[in-house]
């Protein structure tokens, strides 16, 4: 059963502009990358403000394949004139230079500060044109928030344009909801302790 959860996630991964144009080397087609770099750091800037910064212990660029492979990859995304809003990393990343699509593998973690959201999984794929972030159909994705909200599911997909995410496979977890009206009423009565509702989620129940 399809489980659909909405959230104002602003997905980052603005790495479509992170290709390096060094031209074609004589090593093409010989089983070795055309460009090899260690301790890579790249910052994408617009109108003098940083948009995204990524680092990698090692980068290999393959001209014939039009890909770049990164090891021990990490990134930060910025907004509001350089304020970091999101960060993450993976053991490996494969960037398709022409499309801007990215495959993240081996300990993938993404944190979005403005949404108080953390995504953890073994593999994710970013489709730049469609603005879609997705995991393998059988892959498990964990979503956490600091209030105790916690989901584990399969078939994860997030749409950056509609700001929605969903699990199309099995999902379980707990959704924490704070009733603002009840909180305000309790505060006015002199009780400053907020009331928190805890709702378990199974395969047939979707988070509001």
Helices and strands as residue ranges (DSSP letters): E 3-6, G 15-17, E 35-46, E 49-62, E 67-79, E 83-96, E 102-112, G 113-115, E 117-127, E 132-134, E 140-144, E 150-154, E 156-159, E 164-167, E 171-178, H 180-188, E 196-201
